[in-house]
Amino acid sequence: TPRTQVSLTTGGGVTYYFDQPAAGYNPTGYLGLSLTHKPSPRMTLSLSVFASYQSQPDLSTNLGSNQQLGSFVHSTDTVSLAYLWMPRFSTVSSYTFDVLKYDSSMGSLLNRMEHTFGEQFRYLLWPTTAGVAEYRFGIIDYESAPLDSTTHFLLAGLDHTFTKRLNASLRGGVELRNSESNGFQPGPYFE
């Protein structure tokens, strides 16, 4: 309906190395679900779920290893609430849950859960460009490795809409990480 939009994407495959029979068949599958609902003209609720079962490393993310350590499940789920306070000013509150879980003991040190809470303050500079100030707080909890951490992000940036199907986001700022193994580490952050 005009107020509620749902999108579902799914796929899968099998990898088989014919010259390594011991490796056998390695299945891969993924599921993506997106739900957006507008309870009022000023409020938008969004839910995004992506889950995959993979046997090969995923080099497009910073999760896991860049070496083959066995099959794993990776899921990223986000729920957000956007509210338009004034014609040019809006906020977006969000929560993201990430999980990475390996089947094998080789990858078990990388098993982790990540929680990220975010708040964006958006101001419409031009009809297609918004200035954004953003704060995020992240908690990473490893299952067995002593790598737990908490991170504060202070970011500023722009969101620009080129067409209905093409958007760009730019963020920069500071990342303040407190890690169990490395202590306090401030540093720049860009995306």
Long-range contacts (C-beta under 8 A, 24 or more apart in sequence): 3-37, 3-38, 3-39, 4-35, 4-36, 4-37, 4-38, 5-34, 5-35, 5-36, 5-37, 6-33, 6-34, 6-35, 6-36, 7-32, 7-33, 7-34, 7-35, 8-32, 8-33, 8-34, 9-33, 15-55, 15-56, 26-55, 26-56, 26-71, 27-53, 27-55, 27-71, 28-52, 28-53, 28-54, 28-55, 28-56, 29-53, 41-84, 42-83, 42-84, 42-85, 43-81, 43-82, 43-83, 43-84, 44-81, 44-82, 44-83, 45-79, 45-80, 45-81, 46-78, 46-79, 46-80, 46-81, 46-82, 47-77, 47-78, 47-79, 48-76, 48-77, 48-78, 48-79, 49-75, 49-76, 49-77, 50-75, 50-76, 50-77, 51-75, 63-98, 63-100, 63-110, 63-112, 64-100, 64-102, 64-107, 64-110, 65-107, 65-110, 69-102, 69-104, 69-106, 69-107, 69-110, 70-102, 70-103, 70-104, 70-106, 70-107, 71-102, 71-103, 71-104, 72-100, 72-101, 72-102, 72-103, 72-107, 73-99, 73-100, 73-101, 74-98, 74-99, 74-100, 75-99, 87-124, 88-123, 88-124, 89-121, 89-122, 89-123, 89-124, 90-122, 90-124, 91-119, 91-120, 91-121, 91-122, 92-118, 92-119, 92-120, 92-122, 93-118, 93-119, 93-120, 94-118, 94-119, 94-120, 108-143, 108-144, 109-142, 109-144, 109-145, 110-142, 110-145, 111-142, 111-143, 111-144, 112-140, 112-141, 112-142, 112-143, 112-147, 113-140, 113-141, 113-143, 114-138, 114-139, 114-140, 114-141, 115-139, 115-141, 122-159, 125-158, 128-160, 128-161, 128-162, 129-158, 129-159, 129-160, 129-161, 130-158, 130-159, 130-160, 131-156, 131-157, 131-158, 132-156, 132-157, 132-158, 132-159, 132-169, 132-171, 134-171, 134-173, 146-180, 146-181, 147-179, 147-180, 147-181, 148-179, 148-180, 149-177, 149-178, 149-179, 149-180, 150-177, 150-178, 151-175, 151-176, 151-177, 151-178, 152-176, 153-189, 155-189
